[in-house]
Amino acid sequence: MGSGSAVRRPTPSRRQAIRRRRTWAGLAVVLCVAADLWVVTSAGAGEPVPEGAVSRASRVAMTAGTAPAVTIDQVERVPDAATDSQVGGATSATGSGDGKDDGKDEKGAVIEKGSGTFTVVAMPAAALRPAPASGRTVRYTVELEGGLDIRGEDLATTVGAVLTDPRGWQAKDGVRFVDVSPAAAAKGAAVDLRITLASPDTTDRLCAPLQTRGQVSCHNSGRVVLNLRRWVLGAEAYGSDVAGYRTYLVNHEVGHGIGHAHAYCGGKGKVAPVMMQQTYGLKGCTAWPWPTPRPA
């Protein structure tokens, strides 16, 4: 700007117009977020979020490389502090010792309410495949709620095998999963994801304000909450293949934890993406529990 030039300042009417545009822009963002939150909190266990229900602005944010702020099974809220701190330091967790270890009570029904306390489970060495030499490190614990009649060793073996499988997120996303031992967790070691198997009642508390209604699982602020009901019973999409559904469940919720939003069926007969809500149905796709493509 040359010497002696006059600085042009917006007239009062122009300043008012600018303020009005900023106010309306801010209100539009608030309304978009409010609409997305309404979608999340109004969805029940049997009511999947319709495709297109989450705004385009939110979808852009979900794919920006960080964990989604709000989706049907991820919400940003720290679990209850008292419950969150009750993580034991034992080297393993086992069932009740009655010989079942199937997550069901004496009447054959899924155990609805556990103890509300959690034990970090030791990872069997045989469950893990060699980790990649490089990649974004994701440190995790496997935790089991007390009173569920599930063997901690079985839980850890499943989770560890899924996370380090060559069809999993390590290959797809270039991450490197590292298990944090009970001893290290007890000393306060940093953990990125706490993969927790919880009773339906406890799942509802850990996933709040999302309404899981004792039926589904979630990822909530770094905690992957696997609902015992789904762990034991699976879902219709997988029929009698409960082991296949457990693989899907771990990959789907951990997928949220490392930054992935939901995906949808690409058309009748196509393979369902792992980030599709397969628990609610396949919409014409075929079930697939891995993030990498199914071999032809």
N, C-alpha and C positions, 0 to 999 in steps of 0.2 A: 504494500500500500504506500503510495507516494506521500511526500511531506505535504501537509495542509489538507489532505483528503478528509472529508466528513464521514464519520462512522454512522452508517444507517441502522437505526434501531427499529425494531418492530413497533408499529403503532399499537395503542391499547387494544383496538379491535382485533388486530392480528394476534397479539399475545393471548387474548381470550380464546380465539379460534384454535391456537396451538394447544392451550390447556384442555380445551374440550376434546380435541382429537386424542390427546394422551389419556384423558380420563376414560373415554370410550374404549380405547385400545386395552387399557388395564382391566376394564370391566369385562371385555370379551374374553380375556385370558382366564379371569376368575370364573366366568360362566362355563368355559370349557372344562376347567378342572373340576368344578362342582358337578357338572354332568357326568364326568368320568367316575367321580366318587359315588354318585348315586347309582351308577351301573354296578359298581363293585359291591356296595353295601346292600343293594336290593337283591342280589343274586343268591339264591338258595342252593342247597346241595344238589337238587335235581333241576336247576334252572341255569344252564350255561349262558354266558354272555353272548348275545347275538353277534355274528360277524358284522363289523362296521360300527358297533356300539361305542367303541372307544374312539375319541376324536383323532383326526390326522395329526394334530400337534403333539398329542401324547405318543402316537406311534413313532413319530420322528424322534422324540426324546428317548423312547425305549430302545432304539437302535443306535444310540450315540456311543455305545461302548461301556456303559455302566449299567448296573442292575436296574430294571424298570422301577419307576416310582410307584405306580399303581397298576395292577392287573387283577384278574379274577382271583388268582391265588398268590398274589404278593401284595403286601401292604406295608407302608413305612410306619412302624410303631414298635417301640421297644417292649418286649414282654414284661409282665409283672416282675418287679425287681426281686421280690422275695423268692419267687419260683426260679427266676433266672440264675440266682446265685447258688441254688442247691445242687451243685454238681459235685459228685463224689470223686474221690481219688483212688478208688480200688482198681486193681489190675484187671479185673474181669467182672462181668455180670452174668448171672445164670437165672434159670427159671426157678419155680418154687420147689422143685425137687420131687414132684409127684409123678414124673415120668411122661407127662404129656408134652410140655414145651410147645404148645400150639396156639397160645394166645387166647384160649377159650376157658370159660369157667366150668364148674362141675356139671352144669346142665348142657354144655355144648354151645353156649352162646359166647360171642366175642366179649371179652372183659371190657366193660364200659368206663371204668374209672380206676386209674392206677394210684400210686402213692403221691404223685406230684413232685417226687424227687428223682434225680437223674444220676446215673453212673457212667463215667467215660469208660468205654470198652477197649480193651487191648486188641490190636489188630494182629491176627495170625500171619506170620511171615509168608506162609504158603498162599495166602489170598491175594498177594500183590505181585504184579508183573513189574519188570524193571521200568523205572520212571524215565521219561525223556531227559536228555542231557541239558536241554534248555527249554525256555518257555516261561510264561507268567506263572509264578508259583501260587498255588491255592492251598493253604494249610487248613486241615479239617479235623474234627473229632467225630467219633461215632458214639452216640449216647443213648442209653436205654432207661426208660422210666421204670421205677420199681413196681412190682406187683402185676406184671403183664404175662408171666409164665412163658417168656421167650428166652432162649439161650443167647446171651450176649455174643458168644463166639460165632454163632450162626448168623446173627445180624451183621457183625463186622465182616465176616467172610463174604457175604453177599455184596455189601456196600463196596468193600475194597476191590473185589473182582470186577464189579461193574465200572468203577471209576478208572481202573487201569487197563480195561479191555481195549484192544486195538480198534474196536468199532466205536469207541466212546469219545468223550469231549476232548481228551488229550490229543487225539488225532485230528478231530474236527476243528478245534479252537486253538490249538497250540498252547494249551495250558499244561501245568505240571502239578498233579495232586500229591500232597505230602501229608501223611497221617501224623497227627500229634498224639503222642502216647499219654496214658493216664498220668504218669509221673510228671511229664512236662506240662500237661494241662494244669495239674495241681500247683505247679510252681508259677503259673501265670503266663505260660507261653502264648504268643500271639496266635489267634485262630481266625480264619476268614469265614469258615462255614461250620456250624454245629449241626450235624446230621443226626436228628433225634427221632426215635420211634416212641410214640406217645399214645396213650389211650384216647378214645374219641372225646371224652370229657376234657382231658388236658389239652388235646389238639385245639379244641374250641377256644380255650383260654390263651394258648400261645399264638394263635392265628388272629385273635381279635384285633381290630374291629371287623375283620372279614367274618362273615357268617358261614362257617364250615358245617355247622349243625350236626356234628358228630359223624359226618359222612366222608368228607374229602380231606386232602392234605394241603399244605401251603409252603411258601417260602416267605419269611417275615424278617426283614432286617438282619440278614446273615444267619438266620436259623432255618434250616430245612426241617420241617415237621412232617413226618410220615405217620399217617393215621393208622393205628393198629387194625381198624376195621378193614381198610383197603389192603393192608399187608396180609391179613389172614384170608380174606374173601376174594381178593382180586376185583375184576370188573368184567362186565358182559363182553366188552370188546375182545378180551383175551380168553373167554370161556373157561375151560378147566386149567389153562396154562397160567397158574398163579405165579410161578417163577418168572415167566416172561413179563407178566404185569409188574412184578417187583422191579425188574430191570428198567422198565419204562418209567415207573414211579420215581426211582432214584435219579435217572437221567433227566426227567422233566423238571423236577423241583431243583436239582442242582443246576440245571440249565438256567433257571431264573436267577439262581444265586450268583452265576458268573456273567449275567447281563443280558439274557435272552428273553424276548417277549413271546407272546403266543403266535403260533402259526395256524394255518387252516388247511383243510383238505383241498388238494388241487384239482380234484375231479374224480368221478366214479371210477373205481378200479385202480387208482393211483395209491402209492405207498403213503401212509399217514406220517407227516413229520413228527418228530418226537416232542416238539413244542406245541403240537395240537392237543387239545383237552380230550384225549382218547377215553378218559374215564367216563365222559358224558356220551360217548358214541363216536362212530367213525365217519358218519355223513357220506357213506359210499366208498371211502378209502379202505385200505387193508391195514391191519395193525402192524406196527414196526416199533420196537423199543429203543432203537439206537439213533444217535444224531448223524451218523455217517450213512450214506446210501445203502440200500439193500442190494446185494449182488444180483446181477441179472440172471 
